[in-house]
C-alpha cells in the first residue's frame, strides 16, 4: 500500500546467471517511474530530472 492509500503494482525483471550451481551475476530491472507514480511522487521526481534548475 502506498502513502496515498491506493494499492499499486509495477513490473520488474530479475535476471540471475548461474554457473556450476552458484549465482555468479544478478541484475534487477524495475520501473522506477512506475514506483514514483504509485507512491504519489511522480511530479517531484519528474521535476528533479532537469537537475533542479
Beta strands, then each sheet from edge to edge (+ up, - down):
strand 1: 12-19
strand 2: 22-30
sheet 1: 1+ 2-
end
